[in-house]
Amino acid sequence: MLVTLGTNQSIGANSSHTYTYSPQSFQRLFIKFDDGANIAKSTTRVTVQIGSRTICNGVSLEGLQGLSGMTCGFDQSGQDYRIVIDFGSHVLLGNDNLYVTVSTVLALDAVDCSAIVDSPGEYNPLKLTEYSDNTFTSENVYFALCYANAGSSIDEDNYVCEVRTATESSAPSFISSNNMYSMTAVSSEGGSRYGILVSKRLPQTTTFNYSSSAVTDSILVIQGLPKSNSAMSKARNSEMIAKSTVARSLR
């Protein structure tokens, strides 16, 4: 179900605001930045935590806008940005709460935050991590989006990024990654600014290595997280309860 975490929240310069909620499970996050001035996307960041576990590590609005373009065709503007993040489905245990923190360098006039929570029976937790290192290894990678955090175009960034797993390796150019993004994304806005380096159904531990001279300086990865027995049990129970309320002819 859709729930509101906060509306029209003003956030001062060099500060942050945390939205909280106490669901049984958490699936998707929506944030709208409705501002009277241009928003500094590279220094506006989103952190998401469930209890003490971080599932989105202060990812820039620039990166989140590119990720949202994969599923949302909204025409972004300098004074109206909207993002949607799919976290798969997390089950909250014990006294866990959901925390969404928006931090900014420039003051924001009005930020709206909402979420999809408590979808019964779902449990496939995902994590978002943004890297600014030129060489790094990330576990259980499903998807990797590359970009310049300053918002520069990368469609002519003729450097390569070596991508290696235990079973394969390649070295696509950022030009090729941008071609893939521009022909895959739902939104045409920002089509020159992003690239896809990894997109697969089976998550694998993946190493990335590229030159510090490249225009591209950030990679956002979507990772699968291990599933706990207690969370799986809670997800199954919620599914059974939901099914008990459904007419037999619809099961």
Secondary structure as UniProt FT lines:
FT   STRAND          2..11
FT   TURN            13..14
FT   STRAND          15..21
FT   STRAND          25..34
FT   HELIX           41..43
FT   STRAND          45..50
FT   TURN            51..52
FT   STRAND          53..60
FT   HELIX           61..68
FT   TURN            69..71
FT   TURN            78..79
FT   STRAND          80..91
FT   TURN            94..95
FT   STRAND          98..104
FT   STRAND          108..117
FT   TURN            120..121
FT   STRAND          124..131
FT   STRAND          135..147
FT   TURN            149..150
FT   TURN            155..156
FT   STRAND          160..164
FT   STRAND          169..170
FT   HELIX           174..182
FT   TURN            183..184
FT   TURN            189..193
FT   STRAND          194..210
FT   TURN            212..213
FT   STRAND          218..224
FT   HELIX           229..244
FT   HELIX           248..250
//
